[in-house]
Amino acid sequence: MDVSDKVIEIVAEQAVLEPSDVSLDSTLEDLGIDSLGLVESIFAIEEEFDIQIPFNANEPEKSDFDITSVRTIIAGINALIADQKT
């Protein structure tokens, strides 16, 4: 399973949706994921990929991690995984 599929699976689980209901252009708001769901999603993603996401739930606007859509989340995770391998 690639990063995109796994992230969509995690996000869908948080939104109580089927992965097929989650598109790359979906925002977390579109999917009904609140701030607690976002934090749980980030924890699940960190655990799944063994990475640390630079995100502060108390100050999301100051985060370097773009959570505006599923696509940007996947791009950020891919970048973190690539950085980890270097």
C-alpha positions as CSV (number, residue, x, y, z in Angstrom):
1,M,0.0,0.0,0.0
2,D,1.4,3.4,-0.9
3,V,1.4,6.5,1.2
4,S,-1.6,8.0,-0.5
5,D,-3.7,4.9,0.0
6,K,-2.7,4.7,3.7
7,V,-3.3,8.3,4.4
8,I,-6.7,8.2,2.8
9,E,-7.5,5.1,4.8
10,I,-6.5,6.9,8.1
11,V,-8.5,10.0,7.2
12,A,-11.5,8.0,6.1
13,E,-11.4,6.1,9.4
14,Q,-11.4,9.4,11.4
15,A,-14.3,10.8,9.3
16,V,-16.2,7.5,9.6
17,L,-16.3,7.2,5.8
18,E,-15.3,4.7,3.2
19,P,-11.9,5.4,1.6
20,S,-13.7,5.8,-1.7
21,D,-15.5,8.8,-0.2
22,V,-12.2,10.6,0.3
23,S,-10.7,12.5,-2.6
24,L,-7.3,14.1,-2.8
25,D,-9.0,17.5,-3.0
26,S,-11.1,16.8,0.1
27,T,-10.4,19.1,3.0
28,L,-10.7,17.8,6.5
29,E,-13.6,20.2,7.1
30,D,-15.4,18.8,4.0
31,L,-15.0,15.3,5.6
32,G,-16.3,16.5,9.0
33,I,-13.0,16.0,10.8
34,D,-12.8,18.4,13.8
35,S,-9.6,19.4,15.6
36,L,-9.6,16.3,17.8
37,G,-10.0,14.1,14.7
38,L,-7.2,16.0,13.1
39,V,-4.9,15.3,16.1
40,E,-5.9,11.7,16.1
41,S,-5.2,11.5,12.3
42,I,-1.8,13.0,12.8
43,F,-0.9,10.5,15.6
44,A,-2.1,7.6,13.4
45,I,0.0,8.9,10.5
46,E,3.1,9.4,12.6
47,E,2.7,5.9,14.0
48,E,2.1,4.3,10.6
49,F,5.1,5.9,8.9
50,D,7.4,6.3,11.9
51,I,7.7,10.1,11.3
52,Q,7.3,13.2,13.4
53,I,4.9,15.7,11.9
54,P,5.8,19.3,12.7
55,F,2.3,20.3,13.7
56,N,1.1,22.1,16.8
57,A,-2.7,21.6,17.3
58,N,-2.8,24.7,19.5
59,E,-1.3,26.9,16.8
60,P,-2.1,25.2,13.4
61,E,-1.5,28.5,11.5
62,K,2.2,28.5,12.7
63,S,2.8,24.9,11.5
64,D,5.0,24.2,8.5
65,F,2.8,21.2,7.8
66,D,0.0,22.0,5.3
67,I,-3.3,20.4,6.2
68,T,-5.5,22.2,3.8
69,S,-6.4,19.1,1.8
70,V,-5.7,15.4,1.7
71,R,-3.4,16.1,-1.3
72,T,-1.3,18.5,0.7
73,I,-1.1,16.2,3.7
74,I,0.1,13.4,1.5
75,A,2.7,15.7,-0.1
76,G,3.9,16.7,3.4
77,I,4.2,13.1,4.5
78,N,6.1,12.2,1.4
79,A,8.5,15.0,2.0
80,L,9.0,14.0,5.7
81,I,9.7,10.4,4.7
82,A,12.2,11.5,2.0
83,D,14.0,13.7,4.6
84,Q,14.1,10.8,7.0
85,K,15.9,8.7,4.5
86,T,18.7,11.2,4.0
